[in-house]
């Protein structure tokens, strides 16, 4: 097939390229699209040099699938041209996620929804993907009624400049230089946590926090699930972690919960507190698995189970999930 990557020079776009290579996707023609500033750069893919092209409405002719790694405004701008060209748009932005006519897909959970597409398939938010991967096995055993989640999100979730901000601040502290100007995060992120990601939304939640609530319901076909979420930016380079408490429709044992987690594809159980074995972002970095551990009874929620999970938000939380959708498509 003929594949395009829209936003090919960003962190997610470059990871999509690597995932296509790693998963040995059979591609006849690969088109890399970006902004005018990146046009003309050359990227090697499987021994072939590909020139990055400036994106226009005519860029999508002849393509079968377009992987999107751009912000909402550009996804909305180019979606009509992609559909007009007859290509399927697998979009990593949040522009179409809650559109009732657009499937929102994590292949391990709801790949059957892919067939209902009308030219656009949405890739969920990174924290949503990681959390749903961690809890869906349990959900299949005992339906989730309530979820309380706190995310601990790496700076790379804010793109390559998020990484640079943390590294520059740490260098300034170590070398006793003035702190660099803040242009990505509202406060210093080195040695700090910032309990706000996204923009303010309703009821004093942020847009990032509402994504887990709304997207999780759609992915797991669980429209009545009650979710409350707090999203926190932490000084970790890569891989998000989430603390989750679940209120289930029936009581299950810890052993049943662990067995349910193990049955999920691309999920591993790392849960031995006595031997200091548990999920950590450093151990899931640059991997396509979600690690789950610290599984225990929640003493507050009815039929409660608490857990902790980690996953690479650039890979499974974005690029790999999109390429998996392409494979299933």
N, C-alpha and C positions, 0 to 999 in steps of 0.2 A: 504494500500500500504506500501511498504518498502522505507524508506527515509533515506538519509545520509546528514550530514552537514559537509562540507569540510572547515576546519578552525573554528572548533566549540568553541574554547576557546577565540577567539577574541571578541571585543565589538559587532560586527555585528553578529557573529556566536551565541553568547550567547543570543542576542536579538531575533534571528531567533527561537531559542529553546523556548523562552518565548511566541513568537507569535504562534507557533504551539500549545502550551498549551492553550493559551487564546482563540484561534479560534477553539479549540477542533477538530483538524484534526485527522481523524481516521487512526492511524498508527499501522501496525502489528509489524514492526521491525524498530527500530531507531538506526542508526549507527553514532557515533560521531568520526570524524577524525581530527587529528591535527598533529603537528610536533612531532619529537622524544622527545623533551623536555617536552611535555604535556602528552605523552602517559602514561597510568597507573592511571591518575587521575580519580576520580569517580564523576559523576554528576547525581543527582536525577531528573527523569522526570516522572511525574504522579505516584509517589510512587515507581518507579523502579530505582535501581542503574545501571547506564550505565558506563562502563569503556571506557575511551577515547583510541582510537587505533592510532598507528602511520600510516600515510598515505603511501600506496604503490600502484602500478598499479593493484594489486589484491584486493584492498579494496572495489571495487564497485560491485562485483559479487552479484547478487540477489536483487540489489536495483532497484527501479522504478524511483526515482527522487533523484537528488543530489543538494542541495542548496550550492552554493559556496560563501565563505566569505574569500577569499584569494587574494593575490596580483596577478597582471597580469602574472608574470612568472610561478607561480604555477598553475593558471587556464589553461594556455597554455600547461603546462607539463602534467596535468592529464585529460584534456578534451578528448584525444583519448581513454584513458582507460575507461572513463565513457561511452562514446558512444559505445565502443566495448562490454561493459557489458550490453548494451541495456537500459541504464537509460537515462533520460532527465536531462541535466545539466542546472539549473537556476543559472546563474553566475552574481555575484555582481561586478566583476572587470570590467575594461574598455577594456579587451583584445579582445572581439568580438563584441562590440557595433556597430561599423560602418561596419561590414561585411554584405554585401548585402544579404547573405543567412541566417542571424541570426535575428530573430525578436527582436526589442527593445521595451519593453512593460511597459506601465502604465495602468493597467486594466480598470480604470475609463475612459480612453481615447481611447485605441486601442486594447482591449482584443481580437478582431477578428484576430489580427496578430499572436496570439499564435499558431493557427492551421497550420501556414506555417513553423513551426520549422523543422529542420533536426537534432534534438538531442541536440541543444543548444538554450536557450532563454536568452537574455541579460537583466539584470536589469540596468536601467539608472543611471547616476550620481545623487547624492543626491540633489544638487541645481537644476538640470534639472527637476527632479520629482516635487519638491515643486513649481517651477516656472510654469511648464506646468499645474499642477493642478489648480493654481491660475488663469491662463489666458485662459484655453481651453474653458470655458463656453462663454467667450467673443468672442473667435475665431469662435465658431459655429454660432454666430449672425452676426459678421462682420469679415471676414478673416483678419488675421494679416499679414501686409506687412513688418513692421519694428518693431524690439524690441531693446530697450536699457535697459540693466540690470546692477545693481551693487549688488553684494552679500555681506552679512555680516555674515561670517561663524564662527561657534563656534569651540572652540579648540578640542572638541571631534571628529570633522571631521578628525583630525590627529591621532585618536585612543586613547587608554587609557593613553598613555604617553603624549599626548597633554593636557589632563586634569591634569595629574600630574605636568606638567611644569607650568601651570597657578597657581595651588594650592601651589606649592613649592615657586614660585616667590612671591606670595602674603604673604605667611608665612614669607619669608625672609624680606620683606618690613615692615610688622607689627612688627616683633621681632628685627628689625634692625640688621639682620645678613647679611653676604655676599651673593650676588645673586648666585643661583646655576648655574652650567655649562649648557650652551645652547646645547641641543642635539636633540631637535625636531624642534624648530623654529630658524630662523637665528638671530633674535633679541628678546629682552625682549618682552613678550606678555602682561604682567600685565600693566594696565594703558596705553596701546598702541594699535595701529592698524598696521597691516603689509599688504601692498597692493600687495601681490604676493603669489599665491597658485599654487602649481605644478611647473613644470620646464619651462624655456623659450622655446617658440615655434616660429612660423613664425610671421613676422610683429610686433614683440615686444609684442605679446600676450603670455599668459602662457597656458599650456596644459589644466588647469582647465577652463580657460575662453573659449577656443575653444569647450569644451564639450557641453556647453549650446547651442552654435550656431549650431553645427552639429547634436547633439542628438535631440534637439527640432524640427528641420526640419523633422527628420525621424519619431518621435513619432506622430507628428500632421499631417503627410502626407502633409507637406507644404514646398516643396523643394526650393521655391524661396524666403522664408522669410529671410530678412536681419537682422542680429543680431550683436550687439556689446556688450561686457560684460567686467566688471572689478570685480575681485574677491578679497575680503579683509578678512583677518583673524582678528577677534575681540575677546576681553577678555570675552567671554560668554561661559559657560560650555557646554550647549546643546541647540540645535535648531538653524537652519539657518534662516536668514531673507533676503529678496530680495526687492530692489526698482526697479520697472519696469515701463517703458514708452512704450506704444504701438502705432504704426501708423496703422490705420485700412483702409480697402478698401472702407468703407463708414462711414458716421457720425452716431453715436448713442448717445443717451442721457445718462447722469449719471444714471438715473433710470433704463434704459435698461441694462446698464453694471452691475449694482448691481443685477438686477433680473437674469441675465445670470450667475453670480457667485453663487447665491443661488441655482440654479438648478443643479449645479455640486455635485455629491455624494461625501461625505467625505470632503467637503469644507464648511466652515462657514464664514458668513459675520460679521465682527466686525468693524463698521464704523459709529461712532458718535463723531466727533471731539469736539463738544461743551461739551459733557459729558466725554471726555477723554477715549473713547472706541476705541481701535485700536489693531491690532495684535502686540504681543510681544513674544519674544522667551520663556520667563519664563512661559507664559500661554499655550504654545503648547508642552512643554517638557513632554515626556513620553505619548504623545497622538498620535493617528493615523490620526488626521485631519490637514488640512491646513487652516490657518486663513488669511482672506483677508480684507483689509480696506484701508483708505485714498484714496478712489476712487475719481478722479477728472479729469477735463479736462487738457490735456497736451497742452500748448500754443505754442509749437515748432513744433511737428510732425503733419502732415496732418491727420485729423480725429483722433486726439490723445487722449488717455486715460492713466492716470498715476495711479499707485496703489502701495501698500506695502503689503507684505505677510510674514508669518512665518510658519515654520513646523519643526518637529523633524526629523533630518536627519538620525538618527540611526533607527528610526521606519519607518515612511512612506517613508523617503528618502533612505531606504535600506532594512531592514529586513522584515517589514510588506509588502512592495511592492512585494518582492520575494515570500512570503507565499501566497499573493493574486494570484500571477501567478500560483502557485502550485494548489490553489483551482480551478481556472478556467481551468487549464490543466486537 
